Amino acid sequence: MSSISENLPNPCKALVSVAASLALSTLALRLADRLPDAVETYLILWFRSLSSRVSSQLTLLIRDSNGLAPNQIFEAATVYLGTKLSPSTSRIDVYKPAQEDELVVSMDRDQELVDTFKGMKLKWILMSARNRDSSHPIQSRKKSSISKFESQHFLLRFSKKHRDLVLESYLPWILSRAKEIREQRKAVKLHTVDYNGPDYWGLINLSHPATFDTIAMEPNIKAALIEDLNSFVGGREYYKRVGRAWKRGYLLYGPPGTGKSSLVAAMANYLKFDVYDLDLNEVQCNSDLRRLLIGTGSQSIIVIEDIDCSKESKLLDEDKITLSGLLNFIDGLWSSCGDQRIIVFTTNHKDRLDPVLLRPGRMDLHIHMSYCTFSGFKTLAHNYLGITQDHPSFADIENLLKKDQATPAAIAGELMISQDPEVTLRGLVEFLRHKLDDSESVHNL
Ligand SMILES: Nc1ncnc2c1ncn2[C@@H]1O[C@H](COP(=O)(O)OP(=O)(O)OP(=O)(O)O)[C@@H](O)[C@H]1O
C-alpha cells in the first residue's frame, strides 16, 4: 500500500518537504515550553518521519569520531574533498603539518561542495557543533576519551535511489583515494640514532633524489627487486594467511661506490617508507638496541650499513651485542609489533659476513651491486647528460667497461665534469683507458 506522499508529483513533494521542515522547526519553538516532553518528542518525530518520507534525498551523517576513536571515513573525506575544492570556493582551511613540505588545504566548516561519481551528484556540507558533555552516549560514559569542545561532521546528500552505490562503492573509493593522496604527500623521513630524541631516534626529512630510474644496476635485478617490493607491500592477506610477520630482509653487497645507500633511498622514495639508519657503533648495549628497534614505526626501512664492520664495534662485556642476538630479536616477537618493515643489511665484503646472516631463509633477497656495466652506464648518461640515443663514443665505453672495474660513483664523477656531452664522453674514455693501463701495469708487476 502506497502512502499519499508517494503518489505526489516531484515539485509537490519538494514543497511538502520544505513545509514539513518549517512546520517542524516552528512547532519545536512554539511548543517547547507548553507541552509535556513526551508529547513534544512524539510530534517532532512524527514531522521528521513525514518530511523524510516525502523527500527524494538521503542524508548521511559522518561524524569526526565516535567519542573514542577518530572516524576514518571523516578523515578520508577531509583529505579527498581538499583536492576537490573549486575555484569559486569562498573559504578554505589551510594548515602545515610538522615535517611535511606542502601546505594542506581542506574544506572549511559551513561550506558546501558538490562531487560527482558514476553519474551521481553528491552534496557535501561540513558542519561543526559544540559538544555538551552528555550529548554523546559514549562520551558521557567515558570522560577520558576524546572530549573536544567542538566536533565536526559532514552531511552527505544524494538521491535515495543511490544509497547502495554510495555505501558500497563511493565511500570505500574515498577511503582508498585518500590513502593514495596521503602517500603522495608524505615526506620520507630519515631517523638516526639520537639518545636525546624520543625512543632514542632523531628525525629529519630525507630529500635524497635517488629513484629506480636514476639507479644504475642490472635491469633484470632492478625489475626483480621492484616486483618483490610490490608483492611485499600488497601482501597483507598472504602474510596473515601463512602466519608470518609482515617483514622482508634484503642484503645489499658490492664494493664501495656501487650505489647500496642510493638504492635504499630509491626504495624509500618508491614506497614512501621512512628510513631508520641503525648505526650499531652508536648502540651501547642490548637493551638500547631493543629500545631502538621498538621505536621504529610501521612502513619503514631499517638499514644496518657495513654489517661486516659493525660487530667489531665497542661492546660491553656483560651486555654484549651480537649479530645472532640482533637477528633473533628481529625475527622474534619484535617483528610482530609493526607492519610492513623492511630490514636492509649492507656490506662491501659478503665473504667476510658471519654465516648466521647468510643462512637460508635469513635474508629474503641477496642483491649484488656490481661495478658499472654498459647498461648501468647508459642509465647514468641519461641522468647526467640527458643522452637517450646511441652515441659514437658508446662502443669504446662498452669495450672498456668490460675490462675495467669502475664503480658507478666514479663514472658519475666523470660525467659531472662538463655538461657538454662531447667533452664529457671524450674525458670518460680517457679516464677508463688510464684506469685500465694502471690496473694492467699493477697486474704485470
Ligand atoms: N648504482 C648507482 N647508480 C646511480 N648512482 C650511483 C650508483 N652508485 C653510486 N652512485 C653515485 O655515487 C654516490 C655514492 O654511492 P653510494 O653511497 O650509494 O654507494 P655505496 O655502495 O653505498 O658506497 P659505500 O659502500 O661506500 O657506502 C651516490 O651518491 C651516487 O651519486
The ligand as a Tripos MOL2 file, in Angstrom:
@<TRIPOS>MOLECULE
LIG
   31    33     1     0     0
SMALL
NO_CHARGES

@<TRIPOS>ATOM
      1 N1         74.4000    2.3020   -8.9580 N.pl3     1 LIG1
      2 C1         74.4040    3.6380   -8.9240 C.ar      1 LIG1
      3 N2         73.5050    4.3300   -9.6480 N.ar      1 LIG1
      4 C2         73.4960    5.6700   -9.6310 C.ar      1 LIG1
      5 N3         74.3730    6.4140   -8.9260 N.ar      1 LIG1
      6 C3         75.2820    5.7760   -8.1920 C.ar      1 LIG1
      7 C4         75.3440    4.3590   -8.1580 C.ar      1 LIG1
      8 N4         76.3610    4.0120   -7.3690 N.ar      1 LIG1
      9 C5         76.9060    5.1210   -6.9170 C.ar      1 LIG1
     10 N5         76.2860    6.1990   -7.4070 N.ar      1 LIG1
     11 C6         76.6460    7.5980   -7.1210 C.3       1 LIG1
     12 O1         77.7460    7.5760   -6.2360 O.3       1 LIG1
     13 C7         77.4280    8.1660   -4.9660 C.3       1 LIG1
     14 C8         77.9150    7.2210   -3.8520 C.3       1 LIG1
     15 O2         77.1910    6.0000   -3.9250 O.3       1 LIG1
     16 P1         76.6110    5.2230   -2.6540 P.3       1 LIG1
     17 O3         76.9840    5.9250   -1.3980 O.co2     1 LIG1
     18 O4         75.1740    4.9510   -2.8810 O.co2     1 LIG1
     19 O5         77.4290    3.8840   -2.7730 O.3       1 LIG1
     20 P2         77.6210    2.7650   -1.6710 P.3       1 LIG1
     21 O6         77.7310    1.4840   -2.4140 O.co2     1 LIG1
     22 O7         76.5850    2.8610   -0.6450 O.co2     1 LIG1
     23 O8         79.0160    3.1320   -1.0640 O.3       1 LIG1
     24 P3         79.6010    2.7350    0.3830 P.3       1 LIG1
     25 O9         79.7230    1.2550    0.4280 O.co2     1 LIG1
     26 O10        80.9240    3.4270    0.4040 O.co2     1 LIG1
     27 O11        78.6510    3.2840    1.3930 O.co2     1 LIG1
     28 C9         75.9420    8.3120   -4.9600 C.3       1 LIG1
     29 O12        75.5370    9.4900   -4.3160 O.3       1 LIG1
     30 C10        75.5610    8.3560   -6.4210 C.3       1 LIG1
     31 O13        75.6290    9.6770   -6.8850 O.3       1 LIG1
@<TRIPOS>BOND
     1     1     2 1
     2     2     3 ar
     3     2     7 ar
     4     3     4 ar
     5     4     5 ar
     6     5     6 ar
     7     6     7 ar
     8     6    10 ar
     9     7     8 ar
    10     8     9 ar
    11     9    10 ar
    12    10    11 1
    13    11    12 1
    14    11    30 1
    15    12    13 1
    16    13    14 1
    17    13    28 1
    18    14    15 1
    19    15    16 1
    20    16    17 2
    21    16    18 1
    22    16    19 1
    23    19    20 1
    24    20    21 2
    25    20    22 1
    26    20    23 1
    27    23    24 1
    28    24    25 2
    29    24    26 1
    30    24    27 1
    31    28    29 1
    32    28    30 1
    33    30    31 1
@<TRIPOS>SUBSTRUCTURE
     1 LIG1         1 GROUP 0 **** ****
